[in-house]
Amino acid sequence: MKTKIFKSGNSKAVRIPASIQLSGPEVEIVDLGADGVLLKELAQTRDPWDLFREGLAELGGEWPERAQEKDQKRPEW
């Protein structure tokens, strides 16, 4: 399926043909490099906690170690 690229403001845009039914208001664009791009339809509303859990899963479910000096000098209030 082909479509034209056009300019919309300072961005490039494409029209998605009506034969492709998208129900949500947003899509994620995944850059596949030389192979092109992939449009991934996002859910209607994304729960911020779901995004948080996805981020934790990327860390393997653990928080990274934090290096902190023991004796920190801080200004008086």
TIVO-744635 format. One record per residue (C-alpha): chain; residue in one letter; residue number from 1; x, y, z. Coordinates in nm, 2 decimals. Example, Ala and Ser with C-alpha at 12.3 -4.5 7.8 and 13.67 -1.06 7.14 Angstrom:
<nodes>
NODE	cadena	residuo	num	east	north	up
NODE	A	A	1	1.23	-0.45	0.78
NODE	A	S	2	1.37	-0.11	0.71
</nodes>
This chain:
<nodes>
NODE	cadena	residuo	num	east	north	up
NODE	A	M	1	0.00	0.00	0.00
NODE	A	K	2	0.14	0.34	-0.09
NODE	A	T	3	0.07	0.69	0.04
NODE	A	K	4	0.22	1.03	-0.01
NODE	A	I	5	0.44	1.22	0.23
NODE	A	F	6	0.35	1.58	0.28
NODE	A	K	7	0.45	1.88	0.50
NODE	A	S	8	0.24	1.97	0.79
NODE	A	G	9	0.38	2.28	0.97
NODE	A	N	10	0.75	2.20	1.03
NODE	A	S	11	0.69	1.82	1.03
NODE	A	K	12	0.65	1.55	0.77
NODE	A	A	13	0.32	1.37	0.76
NODE	A	V	14	0.15	1.08	0.59
NODE	A	R	15	-0.22	1.00	0.54
NODE	A	I	16	-0.33	0.66	0.67
NODE	A	P	17	-0.57	0.51	0.43
NODE	A	A	18	-0.93	0.46	0.55
NODE	A	S	19	-0.89	0.08	0.49
NODE	A	I	20	-0.66	0.07	0.80
NODE	A	Q	21	-0.89	0.10	1.10
NODE	A	L	22	-0.73	0.27	1.40
NODE	A	S	23	-0.95	0.31	1.71
NODE	A	G	24	-0.71	0.50	1.94
NODE	A	P	25	-0.60	0.86	1.93
NODE	A	E	26	-0.23	0.78	1.93
NODE	A	V	27	0.02	0.55	1.76
NODE	A	E	28	0.38	0.48	1.85
NODE	A	I	29	0.63	0.50	1.56
NODE	A	V	30	0.91	0.24	1.58
NODE	A	D	31	1.21	0.32	1.36
NODE	A	L	32	1.34	0.00	1.20
NODE	A	G	33	1.63	0.17	1.03
NODE	A	A	34	1.68	0.08	0.67
NODE	A	D	35	1.38	-0.16	0.69
NODE	A	G	36	1.13	0.13	0.74
NODE	A	V	37	0.90	0.22	1.03
NODE	A	L	38	0.63	0.04	1.22
NODE	A	L	39	0.31	0.20	1.36
NODE	A	K	40	0.20	0.05	1.68
NODE	A	E	41	-0.15	0.15	1.80
NODE	A	L	42	-0.16	0.26	2.16
NODE	A	A	43	-0.44	0.19	2.40
NODE	A	Q	44	-0.71	0.45	2.45
NODE	A	T	45	-0.57	0.56	2.79
NODE	A	R	46	-0.25	0.45	2.94
NODE	A	D	47	-0.22	0.42	3.31
NODE	A	P	48	0.09	0.60	3.43
NODE	A	W	49	0.15	0.31	3.67
NODE	A	D	50	0.16	0.07	3.38
NODE	A	L	51	0.44	0.28	3.23
NODE	A	F	52	0.62	0.27	3.56
NODE	A	R	53	0.59	-0.11	3.58
NODE	A	E	54	0.72	-0.14	3.23
NODE	A	G	55	1.02	0.07	3.32
NODE	A	L	56	1.08	-0.15	3.63
NODE	A	A	57	1.06	-0.46	3.41
NODE	A	E	58	1.33	-0.32	3.18
NODE	A	L	59	1.55	-0.28	3.49
NODE	A	G	60	1.49	-0.65	3.58
NODE	A	G	61	1.26	-0.55	3.86
NODE	A	E	62	1.54	-0.41	4.07
NODE	A	W	63	1.65	-0.06	4.15
NODE	A	P	64	2.01	0.03	4.03
NODE	A	E	65	2.27	0.08	4.31
NODE	A	R	66	2.31	0.44	4.42
NODE	A	A	67	2.65	0.57	4.51
NODE	A	Q	68	2.62	0.83	4.78
NODE	A	E	69	2.89	1.00	4.99
NODE	A	K	70	2.85	0.93	5.36
NODE	A	D	71	2.95	1.27	5.49
NODE	A	Q	72	2.78	1.53	5.28
NODE	A	K	73	2.83	1.90	5.36
NODE	A	R	74	2.51	2.09	5.31
NODE	A	P	75	2.44	2.46	5.36
NODE	A	E	76	2.25	2.57	5.66
NODE	A	W	77	1.90	2.70	5.61
</nodes>
